Amino acid sequence: MSLPLDAAGAVTDALQPALTHDTLPAEVVRAGSPGTGIRELGTFGGLDLGIWEMTEGAAVDTEADEVFIVLAGSARVDFIEPSLPSIEVRAGSVVRLAEGMQTLWTVRETLRKVYIA
């Protein structure tokens, strides 16, 4: 059973159901034909909470201020600006990104994460 997460005692299955993917705009795609899906879960303490997924491929993004936990899949995140070392993420990774960071996501296995932004 899934309840809205802004309700007390709410619960949801973060791995199900499947998300509907939208094709990414050509100008952000760097390899393959990745798509992304999102399931908004509501707010928590004034922050947005949700589930986000990207299929295999590579795309650039400008990040929001967020913390996320990878539930499934694997990817490399390259930092374009600021120039920082690349990171590898997989199930169990916890990552903090700052608003405005420019990144290149190379997803090897469909990546699903829970985010707070």
C-alpha positions, 0 to 999 in steps of 0.5 A: 500500500502506498500513502502520500509521504506528507501524511503521518506514518506514510509508506511507499515502495521506492522500487515500484511501480515502473516510472514513465520515461520522457525522452531527453532533449537532443541538446543535453544528450551526449551518448545513447538515447537516455530517458528520465522518469520522476515520481514526486512524493510530496514535501518534507520540511519544505523540501521536495521529496521524490524518486528519479530514474534515468535509463542507459546513456549519457546526458548533461545537467545543471543540478539542484541543491539536493541529497540523494540515495541510489536505490538501483543501477550504476553511473559515473557522474563527471563534474564539468563546473566546478571541476571536481573528480568524477564519482561512481554511484551504485545502489547504496551511494549517498550523494550531495550536490550543490545548486548550479553544478554542471554535470555529465551523467553516464548511466550504465544500468538504469539508475533510480534514486530517492532525492530530497531537494 
